[in-house]
Structure formats: C-alpha cells, structure tokens
C-alpha cells in the first residue's frame, strides 16, 4: 500500500507524518484505500455496465 501512496502523491506534497494528527493520517489512508478498492471494482464491469456507471456519474446520482 505504501507503493500506491508513493505513486499517487508528489513527494513534496506528502506532509511530514510527525506534523499532522493521527486522526488526519487515518483519514487520508482510509481515503486512499477506498479509492483503490473502488477503482478495482470498476475493472470488473462490462462495457455496458461501465456506460451505465458513467451516465450515472454525469447525472450526479
């Protein structure tokens, strides 16, 4: 997972972990894990399902 984090963030944008709260670190890691999970789920969609998903996102619902 650390490799995913490193690939997704500019090294200069990643804060020193000692300068932010444990709660903030936890929130950020949960967000990254959620994004990773959702992106993996999208890989399993058929082209028709992906089209439905895209249309739903465009409508906001």
ABEGO torsion letter per residue (X at the ends): XAAAAAAABBAAABBBAAABBAAAAAAAAAAAAAAAAAAAAAAABBAAAAAAAAAAAAAGX
